[in-house]
Each structure stands twice: as C-alpha cells, then as structure tokens.
C-alpha cells in the first residue's frame, strides 16, 4: 500500500482535533512513513519533526499538576 506523505503530514497537523483512537491511527501512519525507505529522507524528517511536536503537545495536554511526562 502506497503511503500518501501529504495526507500523513496533514493528519498530524490536525491531530489535536480528533479523538484518541483516530490520533493513534495518525501516529501509526506517521511511524510507517518514517520507516519507509522509498520516501525521501527530507520528507521523513519533516514527518518525524511534526510527530515529535504532536507527541509533545499530547504530553503537555495530558500531564496535570504534579504529573511528569
């Protein structure tokens, strides 16, 4: 199955607007894109950076008083 890099990136841009199950699917598709050798390194790096931002946001959103992420 071909990976649509633009769709993966677009999904990550809006990951904070979807339910947790959909967000998990978006993260999984991003991981698959990062692991795909047929995708250019530059594109994989852009996806990895956006995934890292999304994960950081999730950690900040779910961590509450006294919690650590």
Residue pairs with C-beta under 8 A, 6 or more apart in sequence:
3 29
3 32
3 33
3 36
3 39
5 33
5 39
5 43
5 47
8 26
8 29
8 30
8 33
8 47
9 46
9 47
9 50
11 26
11 29
11 30
12 26
12 30
12 47
12 50
12 51
12 54
13 50
15 23
15 26
15 27
15 54
15 58
16 23
16 54
16 57
16 58
16 61
18 26
23 58
26 54
27 51
27 54
27 55
30 47
30 48
30 50
30 51
31 51
33 39
33 43
33 44
33 47
34 44
34 47
34 48
34 51
36 44
59 69
60 69
62 69
63 69
